[in-house]
Amino acid sequence: MTTISQKEAQEIINKGGVAVIDVRTPEEYSSCRLDNSINIDFLDKSFPAKIESLNKNGKYLVYCGSGGRSAQAAKLMDQKGFSDVFNLEGGVMAWLEKGMPTIQKLTL
C-alpha cells in the first residue's frame, strides 16, 4: 500500500486501469464522491468478503473522508495479497480542499 497525494491520485485516474473504491458509508458516498468510484463500506461486516471478491492483481485507489478508514482498508488489502493499492492522503476532504473534481448529489 502506498499513500499518495491528490495530484498523484488524479494522474493515476487519468491514466486509467485503476478501480477507485470509496470505503465510506453509503450516506457519505451519496453526498459527494470521486467520479467513477464504487462504494464498499469499510464499516459493514461484509467488507472483508467484498474485498476478497476483487481481482488481487488489479490496481486500486482507496479513499474515505479523511484518510483513516482508507488506510486501514488498504492495509487489509495488502494483507490479503493485493499487489497494487494506493491510499488517498487526506481522503475526500483534502481532495475537495484542492478543488479536485467530484460528483455531488443534486438536491431539488
Secondary structure, DSSP 8 states (H G I E B T S, - for coil): -EEE-HHHHHHHHHH--EEEEE-S-HHHHHHEE-TTEEE--TTSTTHHHHHHTS-TTSEEEEE-SSSHHHHHHHHHHHHTT-SEEEEETTHHHHHHHTT---EE----
